[in-house]
Amino acid sequence: MSFDLTALRDAVERLGPVVRVVVTRTAGSVPRVAGTSMVVSATAQEGTIGGGALEFAAVRVAREVQGAGEGRHLVLPLGPGLGQCCGGSVTLVWERFDEGCLPGAVPYARPLAGDGPMPPKVASRMAAMRAGADPVEVEGWLIEAAPLPRQPLWVWGAGHVGRAITGVMAPLPQYAITWVDAREDAFPDAVPEGVVPVVAAEPAVLARFAPRDAEHLILTHSHETDLAICHALLGHEFAGAGLIGSATKWARFRARLAALGHAPARISAIACPIGDPALGKHPQAIAVGVTATLLRPKAMAATRGDRVG
């Protein structure tokens, strides 16, 4: 979690002045981790810090800050203070932002009370802060890191499964989704926010333009198109690739890809089938399985502390 300045600017542009609520510290059992944030405008709310009584109280305070203009910094015990069963506590900071007072850059450091010159320790810590690090308080100042780069995810196909996958994954902040199909009318009228739809008469031609660290999910309406995309990706670098289909489809694809000159070890870089077969073949079930597969390594990395600065 981090200070997503681009998302904040977008929220202010769409909603007008907003109050950003961020979890800066946690203790014990809590619904969300440090760095989790949401924005509250006069009429709307985007994001969540965990729901329940905590979020209800946070939104109420945000409305007060919206009117008064002055931020808040409070420690909220979830059990005795809010009647929640978690038993821990969270430290929240409320800050009002409009077009005239957006930060210029991140990492972003500011005093939690009053003002004055930035202490040397704060400047030093800010300069050393890695992207994706948890918020820290230093000498009465709050510092938030820049966000980690979003993982490029290319979804090939806008059919039922493609729609289900983008619908599940679009709200996740870890991914920047490019959604490709040859049929313009295959995309829904309302494409999920943050998803970039691309209409391409020959989708496989686009593979050479995909970032080399992109993940790919191949699930078009045509087996020949699927094969062409697999062939193109195997001649390109990618972080991961998954193909929808049965064991029979994959056996045929392996043979055809080998005939096209790809080594067996290279072909094995493509996973097929995708998702979790135990969940079933409903598009939403496939989407849940695919999402879990993609998120699991990232969750394990976060647990190990790979993103902590």
C-alpha positions in Angstrom: 0.0 0.0 0.0 1.2 3.5 -0.8 0.3 7.0 -1.8 -1.3 6.7 -5.2 -1.1 10.3 -6.4 -2.5 9.5 -9.8 -5.6 7.9 -8.3 -6.0 10.9 -5.9 -5.8 13.4 -8.7 -8.4 11.4 -10.7 -10.7 11.3 -7.7 -10.5 15.1 -7.2 -11.1 15.7 -10.9 -14.2 13.5 -10.8 -15.6 14.2 -7.3 -14.3 17.6 -6.4 -12.7 18.1 -3.0 -12.2 14.8 -1.1 -11.0 13.7 2.3 -8.4 10.9 2.0 -8.5 8.5 5.0 -5.4 6.3 5.4 -4.5 3.6 7.9 -1.0 4.6 9.1 -0.4 2.0 11.9 -2.1 -1.1 13.2 -1.8 -3.2 16.4 -3.4 -6.6 17.0 -6.2 -8.0 14.9 -7.5 -5.4 12.4 -9.5 -5.6 9.1 -6.9 -3.9 6.8 -3.1 -3.3 6.8 -1.2 -0.1 7.2 -1.3 2.0 4.0 -4.9 1.1 3.1 -6.8 4.2 2.1 -10.1 5.4 0.8 -11.5 8.8 -0.3 -14.7 10.5 0.8 -16.3 13.4 -1.0 -19.5 15.3 -0.1 -21.6 12.7 -1.8 -19.5 9.6 -2.5 -17.0 7.2 -1.1 -14.4 5.2 -3.0 -12.3 2.4 -1.6 -12.5 0.8 1.9 -10.5 0.5 5.0 -12.3 -2.6 6.2 -16.0 -1.8 6.5 -18.1 -2.1 9.7 -18.1 0.3 12.6 -14.6 1.4 11.9 -15.4 2.6 8.4 -18.7 4.1 9.5 -16.8 6.2 12.1 -14.1 7.1 9.6 -16.6 8.4 7.0 -18.4 10.4 9.7 -15.1 12.1 10.7 -14.3 12.6 7.0 -17.5 14.5 6.5 -16.5 16.7 9.4 -13.1 17.3 8.0 -14.6 18.1 4.6 -16.5 20.9 6.2 -13.9 22.2 8.6 -10.9 21.7 6.2 -8.6 20.6 9.1 -7.2 17.1 9.1 -7.4 14.6 12.0 -5.0 12.0 13.4 -6.6 9.5 15.8 -5.9 6.1 17.3 -9.1 4.0 17.3 -9.4 0.9 19.5 -11.7 -1.5 17.6 -13.0 -3.3 20.7 -13.8 -0.9 23.5 -14.1 2.1 21.2 -16.2 0.7 18.3 -17.6 -2.6 19.6 -15.9 -4.7 16.9 -14.6 -8.1 17.7 -11.1 -7.7 16.1 -9.6 -6.5 19.3 -6.8 -4.4 17.8 -6.4 -0.8 17.0 -5.8 1.4 14.0 -4.3 4.8 13.6 -6.1 6.9 11.0 -5.2 10.1 9.3 -7.8 12.3 7.5 -6.6 14.9 5.0 -8.7 17.1 2.7 -7.4 17.6 -0.9 -8.7 19.7 -3.7 -7.1 20.8 -7.0 -5.1 23.6 -5.3 -3.4 21.5 -2.6 -2.5 18.2 -4.2 1.0 16.9 -3.5 3.6 17.5 -6.3 5.3 14.2 -6.0 5.7 11.0 -3.9 7.2 9.9 -1.5 5.0 12.4 0.3 5.9 13.8 3.7 3.9 16.3 5.8 3.6 17.2 9.5 0.7 15.6 11.4 0.2 18.8 13.4 1.3 22.4 12.7 3.9 23.2 10.1 7.5 24.2 9.8 10.7 23.1 8.0 11.2 19.4 7.3 13.6 17.9 9.9 16.7 16.3 8.5 15.7 12.8 9.7 12.5 13.1 7.8 14.2 14.2 4.6 16.7 11.3 5.0 14.0 8.7 5.6 12.0 10.0 2.7 15.0 9.8 0.3 15.6 6.2 1.3 12.0 5.0 1.2 11.3 2.3 -1.3 8.2 2.1 -3.5 5.4 0.2 -1.8 6.8 0.6 1.8 4.4 1.1 4.7 3.7 4.6 6.0 6.1 5.8 8.8 5.9 8.6 11.3 9.2 10.4 12.0 9.5 13.3 14.4 5.8 14.1 14.1 5.8 13.8 10.3 3.9 11.2 8.2 5.8 9.8 5.2 4.1 7.7 2.5 5.9 5.9 -0.3 5.3 5.9 -4.0 3.3 2.9 -5.2 4.9 -0.1 -6.7 4.6 -0.3 -10.5 1.5 -2.1 -11.5 1.9 -5.5 -13.0 0.9 -5.4 -16.7 -1.9 -8.0 -17.3 -3.0 -8.7 -20.9 -6.4 -10.4 -21.2 -6.8 -11.8 -24.7 -10.5 -12.2 -25.4 -13.7 -10.3 -24.4 -16.1 -13.3 -24.2 -17.8 -14.5 -21.0 -14.6 -15.6 -19.3 -12.7 -12.5 -20.4 -15.5 -10.3 -19.0 -15.6 -12.3 -15.7 -11.8 -12.0 -15.2 -11.6 -8.3 -15.9 -14.6 -7.7 -13.7 -12.9 -9.5 -10.8 -9.4 -8.2 -11.3 -10.0 -4.6 -12.3 -10.6 -3.3 -8.8 -7.2 -4.8 -7.6 -4.6 -2.0 -7.4 -1.7 -4.4 -8.3 -2.6 -4.7 -12.0 -2.7 -2.6 -15.1 -5.0 -4.4 -17.5 -5.0 -4.3 -21.3 -8.0 -6.1 -22.8 -7.7 -7.2 -26.4 -10.3 -8.6 -28.8 -10.8 -8.5 -32.6 -14.4 -7.7 -32.2 -15.3 -4.2 -31.1 -18.9 -5.2 -30.2 -17.5 -8.0 -27.8 -16.6 -5.4 -25.2 -19.3 -4.3 -22.7 -20.7 -0.8 -22.9 -19.1 0.0 -19.6 -15.5 -1.3 -19.5 -14.3 -1.6 -15.9 -12.4 1.5 -14.6 -8.6 1.2 -15.2 -9.0 -1.4 -18.0 -7.7 -0.4 -21.4 -9.7 -2.0 -24.2 -7.9 -2.6 -27.5 -9.6 -3.7 -30.8 -7.1 -5.5 -33.1 -8.0 -7.3 -36.3 -5.1 -9.6 -35.7 -4.6 -9.8 -31.9 -1.4 -11.9 -32.1 0.4 -9.0 -33.9 0.1 -7.0 -30.6 2.1 -9.5 -28.6 5.4 -8.0 -29.7 4.3 -4.7 -28.2 3.4 -6.1 -24.8 5.7 -5.3 -21.9 8.3 -8.0 -21.2 7.1 -8.3 -17.6 3.4 -8.7 -18.5 1.2 -11.6 -17.5 -1.1 -13.0 -20.2 -4.4 -14.8 -20.1 -5.4 -16.2 -23.5 -9.1 -17.0 -23.9 -10.4 -15.8 -27.2 -13.4 -17.2 -29.1 -11.0 -18.8 -31.7 -8.6 -21.7 -31.1 -6.6 -20.5 -34.1 -6.3 -17.0 -32.6 -5.3 -18.6 -29.3 -2.6 -20.6 -31.0 -1.3 -17.5 -32.9 -1.1 -15.6 -29.6 0.8 -18.5 -27.9 3.2 -18.7 -30.9 3.8 -14.9 -30.8 4.3 -14.8 -27.0 6.8 -17.7 -27.2 8.9 -15.6 -29.5 8.7 -12.7 -27.0 9.5 -12.3 -23.3 6.7 -12.5 -20.7 6.3 -12.9 -16.9 3.6 -15.6 -17.2 1.0 -16.9 -19.6 -2.1 -19.0 -19.2 -4.3 -20.6 -21.8 -7.9 -21.6 -21.3 -8.8 -25.0 -22.5 -8.9 -28.8 -21.8 -6.1 -31.3 -21.6 -6.9 -32.3 -25.2 -6.7 -28.8 -26.5 -3.3 -28.3 -24.7 -1.9 -31.6 -26.1 -2.8 -30.5 -29.6 -1.4 -27.0 -29.0 1.9 -28.4 -27.7 2.3 -30.5 -30.8 1.6 -27.6 -33.1 3.8 -25.2 -31.2 6.6 -27.7 -31.3 6.1 -28.0 -35.1 6.5 -24.2 -35.2 9.9 -24.5 -33.7 9.4 -24.0 -30.0 11.3 -26.2 -27.6 9.3 -28.3 -25.1 10.7 -26.4 -22.1 9.7 -23.1 -23.6 6.2 -24.3 -24.4 5.8 -25.4 -20.8 6.1 -21.7 -19.8 2.4 -21.5 -20.8 0.0 -22.9 -18.2 -3.0 -24.8 -19.4 -5.7 -25.1 -18.2 -6.1 -21.9 -16.1 -8.0 -21.4 -12.9 -8.9 -24.1 -10.4 -10.8 -27.1 -11.9 -12.3 -27.9 -8.5 -14.3 -24.7 -8.7 -16.0 -25.6 -11.9 -16.3 -24.1 -15.4 -18.6 -21.2 -14.8 -16.9 -18.0 -16.1 -17.0 -16.5 -12.6 -15.6 -19.7 -11.1 -12.7 -19.6 -13.6 -12.2 -15.9 -12.8 -11.9 -16.6 -9.1 -9.5 -19.4 -9.7 -7.3 -17.4 -12.0 -7.3 -14.4 -9.7 -6.3 -16.6 -6.8 -3.5 -18.1 -8.8 -2.1 -14.7 -9.7 -2.4 -13.2 -6.3 -1.0 -16.1 -4.3 2.8 -15.4 -5.0 2.3 -11.7 -4.4 0.6 -12.3 -1.1 3.4 -14.6 0.0 6.0 -12.0 -1.0 4.2 -9.3 1.0 4.0 -11.7 4.0 7.8 -12.2 3.8 8.2 -8.4 3.9 9.5 -8.1 0.3 7.8 -4.7 -0.1 8.7 -3.2 3.2 11.1 -0.2 3.1 
